Amino acid sequence: MLLGLSSLFGVMCGLILVYTIDLPQMDDLVRYRPNTTTELLDIHGREIGSFALERRVVASVRGISTRAAAGAESRLRTRPSSATGA
């Protein structure tokens, strides 16, 4: 009986959490376009300048080396949690 009530309470808390967090809809994720750098080109197609609020480069998953991806994952795992005050 207690196990069933605990399970029900957990499911209800999970549903409340899911529906109260402001997450993007799937359609918004399909159309997502991050801010990227604008490049200015001359008449020959050579870059003469660029400007941006955020210097992002869009890369496909295949464009990221496995070594770089592994390094990023290890840094995320070793980062201290803000909840611990570290």
C-alpha positions in Angstrom: 0.0 0.0 0.0 2.7 2.4 1.0 4.8 1.5 -2.1 1.8 2.2 -4.3 1.2 5.6 -2.7 4.8 6.5 -2.9 4.9 5.6 -6.6 1.8 7.6 -7.3 3.2 10.6 -5.5 6.4 10.4 -7.5 4.5 10.2 -10.8 2.4 13.2 -9.8 5.4 15.2 -8.8 7.1 14.3 -12.1 4.1 15.4 -14.1 3.8 18.7 -12.3 7.5 19.3 -12.8 7.3 18.5 -16.6 4.3 20.7 -17.2 5.5 23.7 -15.1 9.0 24.0 -16.6 9.1 26.3 -19.6 10.5 24.0 -22.2 10.4 24.7 -26.0 8.0 22.7 -28.1 9.3 20.1 -30.6 8.3 22.3 -33.5 10.4 25.2 -32.1 13.4 22.9 -31.8 13.1 21.8 -35.5 13.2 25.4 -36.6 16.0 26.5 -34.1 18.6 28.7 -35.6 21.3 29.8 -33.2 23.0 33.2 -33.4 26.0 33.0 -35.6 28.7 35.3 -36.9 27.9 37.5 -39.9 30.7 37.6 -42.4 31.2 40.4 -44.9 32.6 39.3 -48.3 34.1 41.3 -51.1 33.0 40.9 -54.7 35.5 37.9 -55.1 34.0 36.0 -52.1 36.8 36.7 -49.7 36.0 37.6 -46.1 36.8 41.2 -45.4 35.2 41.4 -41.9 32.8 39.9 -39.5 30.6 40.9 -36.5 28.5 39.1 -34.0 27.0 39.2 -30.5 28.1 35.6 -30.0 30.9 34.0 -32.0 29.2 30.7 -32.7 30.0 28.2 -35.4 27.4 25.7 -36.4 28.8 22.2 -36.6 27.3 18.9 -37.3 27.8 16.0 -35.0 30.2 14.5 -37.5 32.1 17.7 -37.5 33.1 17.3 -33.9 36.0 14.9 -33.2 35.5 12.1 -30.7 38.5 13.4 -28.8 36.9 16.9 -28.4 33.6 15.4 -27.4 35.2 13.2 -24.8 37.1 16.1 -23.4 33.9 18.2 -23.1 32.0 15.4 -21.4 34.9 14.9 -18.8 34.9 18.6 -18.0 31.1 18.5 -17.4 31.4 15.5 -15.1 34.2 17.1 -13.0 32.6 20.5 -12.7 31.6 21.2 -9.1 27.9 21.4 -8.5 26.5 24.8 -7.6 24.2 23.2 -5.1 27.1 22.2 -2.9 28.4 25.8 -2.8 31.7 24.8 -4.3 
